[in-house]
Amino acid sequence: MSRTPPVKQKLPPDIVALKGKQPIVCLTAYTAPIARLADQHCDLLLVGDSVGMVLHGLPTTLGVSIEMMILHGQAVMRTAKSALVVVDMPFGSYEESPQQAFRNAARILAETGAGAVKLEGGVHMRETIEFLTTRGVAVMAHVGLTPQAFNTLGGYRVQGRDEDAERVFNDAVATAEAGAFAVTLEKIPSELAKRITDAINVPTIGIGAGADCDGQVLVIDDIFGFFVDFRAKFVKRYAELGEDADRAIAQYAAEVRSRQFPGPEHSFGSTTKVSKK
C-alpha cells in the first residue's frame, strides 16, 4: 500500500529560495483553527504581536508579553504543518542587548517549536541580528513603520518619504547584511520598497509597501473584515465576517428572547420510562 509522503514544513532557507521565483504569501495567525485554515495556502504564518490588539483588546502592542507570544505560538504550531511559523519578539524582550535577545529568542523557539523570530529595527539592531543568526536563531527583520516604536515615530504614519527614504533603505540593507532571512517593509512608498527589494538578496515582505515586494503579509482579521470601524488603506477585505457575525448574534439573541431557540430539533427527549411507585 502506497503512503502519502508527509508534508515538509518550510524552513527559512526555503523562503529565501523563493525570491525572484514566486510571490511569498504570508498571513498572521494566532490560534490553532486559523492556522489550520491558512497553513495550506501560505508560505509563512506570522504569530504577530498584533495579537495583543486583535484578540486581547490592548490599545497598542506594547503590553504584549513573551508568555503571550509563546502561548499563541504553541497554538499555531499544533496545526501548522507546511508553512514556516515566525513568532514576533515583543517590546522589551530584545532591545537591551544581544544577549537578552538571544535568551528570549531561544526560549520562544524552544517552547513553541517555531522556525524563526521577528524583531523590529534597522541599523541599530544590526549587531543583535548578527548575534542571533550566528548562534542558530533565524531572524525576520522589520523596518519602515515599526509599531513598537510608534511613540518615537509620531504615530502610525507612512515612513521613508522624501529625505527619510535613505534611513529606511539603510535599515533594510543593514538587517539583510546582518543575516536576516527576510525583511518586512511596513507602510513605506512603493518606489522605495522596489528599490530595497532590488538591492538586497533576501525576500522583502510588504504590508502597505506596494506590489513590487517579494511577498505580502496582512493581519488575517483585517482580510476577514472583523473590524467594522476601521479600514487601513493598504488592507483589502476578502470577506465581511464582522457584519455576518453581528447579524448572527442579533438573530440568536432575538430567537432566545422569543423562545424560538432552542426548538424541538435542538432538544433531547426522554428515552427511559419512569416507573410508578
N, C-alpha and C positions, 0 to 999 in steps of 0.2 A: 504494500500500500504506500503510495507516494504521500509525502507530507509537505504541507506548505511551509517554506522556509520562514523562520522568524524574521520579523521586521527589525532592521538595524536602526537604532536610534542615532540621529545625526550628531556629529561632534563638531567643534569649532573649525577644524580643517575642511570639513565638508561644506561649511558655509563659505569659507574663503574661496573654495574651488568654484563656487557659483558666480563669482564676479566676472562680468563680461559674457556670461553664458546664458543665464536666465534670471529674471527678476526674483528677488527673495521676498517671500511672504511671511509677515510677522504680525501677530496679534497678542494683546495681553490676555492672560488667563490667571484667575485667582482661585478657582475651585475645580474639583475633580470632574463634575459633569460638563463644564465648559471646556476643560482641557480635552476630554474625550471627543467632543464635537469638533474642536478646532484642530486637533492633532493630525487628522487625516488630510487636512487642506494646507497646513502651514509648514514652513521650514523651521521657523523659530517661534517659541512661545515665551513671552516675557512676563514673569511674575513681577509686575511693576509696583513701585511704592505708591503708585496711584491707587492701590487697593485701599489705602487709608481714607481717601476721599470718596471712592466709588462704593465701597462696601461698609466702611466704618463711620462715615459721616464726618470725618475730620475736615476742617476748613482748608488745610494745606497738607503737604506730605511731610512736614517737619516733625509731626508727632508719631511717625511710624517707627516701630522698634524692630530690632533684629529678630526677636521672638515672633513678632507678627509675620515677618517675611519668611521665616523658617516654617511656620505653621501653614501658610498658603503655598509655599514651595513644595512641602511634603504632599499636600492635597493634589497639586498639579502633577507631580511625579508619579502618583499612584495610577494615573490613567494615560499619561502621555507615553506613547510607545515609539513614535517616529521622529517628531520634531525635537530639535535642540531646545532644552529649557534653560533660560537665563534668569537669574534672580537679582533684583536690584539690591544694592547695598544702601541702607537707609542713612539719612543725615546723621552725622556724628559718629559713624561707625568706621570711617576710613580717613578722614581729613587730618587727624592729629599727626600721624606718622606712617611710613610704610610698614612698620612693624605692627601697629594697631590694625592697619588694613589687612595684613596677612592673617593675623589671628582671627579676625571676624570673617574674612572670606573663607578661610579654611573651615571654620565652624559651619557656615552656611552650606558649603558644598558637602561636608561630611554628614550633616544632619538631614539634608534634603535629597542628596544624590543627583542634584542638577549638574549640568555640564559647564556652566560659566556664571560669572557675576557681572553686573553692570555698575559702573560708577560714573559720576558726573565730574566734569572739569577738564581743562585743556593743558596748557603748558605747565601750570603749577602742579598738575598731577602726574607729570611725566615720570618722575623718579618713582612714585608709588606704583604706577602701572608696570614699569620695568622690574621693580622689586617683586611684584606678584607673578608676572609671567615667567620670569626666570626660575621661579620656585614652583611651577606647575599649576598655577591658577590662571585659567583662561578669562580674559577680561574684554568686555564690550565697553567702549568709551561712549561718552555722551557730551556733545558740545552744542553751542548755539544757545538757545534758551534752555537753561538748566533750572528746573523748577525748585530744587532745593535752595537755590541762591536767588529766588525771586525778589527778596528784600533788597539785596545789593544791586540787582539789575533794574530796579524800578518797576517791578510788576511783570506780568506775563506778556511782554512786548516782543515784537519782532527784533531779532538780533542780526548783526552783520550788515547793516545798511551803511552806505557811504564810507566814511573813514574807519568805521568799526569792522569792515569786511576783513581787513588784514588780521585783526585779532582772532576772529573766528577761524579763518583759514589756518593761521599758525597753530591754533589749538588742535585742529583736526590732524594736521601733519605731525605734530608732536606726539599725539596719542598713538597714531599709527606706527611711527618710528619706535615708540617705546614698547611695542609688541601687542597692542590691542588687535583682536582678530576681526573687529568690525567697529564702525563709528556711527552712532546715532546722531543725526543732524536735525535739530528741532527748531522750527519757526524761524527760518532764515530765507533770504531771497533765493529763488530758484537758480539764478545765474551763478551765485556763489556756491550753491550746492553742486552744480555741474562742475565748476572749477575744482572743487575739493575732490569730487568723485574721480575726475580725470587725473588728479595729482597723486593720489595715494593708491597703494597696491592691495588694500583690503576693502571689503564692501562697505558702502555707506547705506544706512537705513534711515529713510526720511520720514519725518512727521511734520507736515507743513513746510516741506522743503522742495516741493516740485517733483516733476516726473523723471528727472534725469538721475536720481539716486539709484543705487544698485538694488534697493528693496524699499518696502514701505511697512510702517507699523501704525496701528491705531489702537485706541482703547476699545475693547470689544463692546462695552456698554454703550459707547457712542455710536457704533455702527448698528447696534440693535435699536437705537432710539429710546433708550430708557430715560434719558433726561429730556424733559419736555420744555424746560425753562431756559436752556442754554444750548446754543449750537455754534461750535467753533467753525471758522471759515474753512479750515483745512479738513474738516470731517465730512464724509459722505455717509448718509444714513442708508443702510440697506434694508431696514425694517423699521416699523414704528411700534415696537413691542410695549413701550411705555403707555401709549394710548390704548392698545389692546388690553394690557393688564388693568388699566384703570376701569375700562368697560366691564371686564370680567369680575373685578372686585365689587363694582357697583351692582352688577346683576346678582351676584352671590348674596350681598347684603340685603337687597330687596326681597329675594326669594326666602331668605331666613326669616325676615320680619313678617312676611306674608304667609309663612308656613308652607310655601311651595316646595321648599327643600328642608329636609330630605323627603323624597317621595317613597312610595312602596317599593320601587325598584332599587332604592338605596338602603333599605331596611331589612332586618332579619326576622323571620318568623320562628315560632317555636317548633322544634322537631321532636319533642318529647311530651308525653301526656302526663299531666299532674294527677296522681292518684288521689281519690277522695277518701277521706278518713271517716 
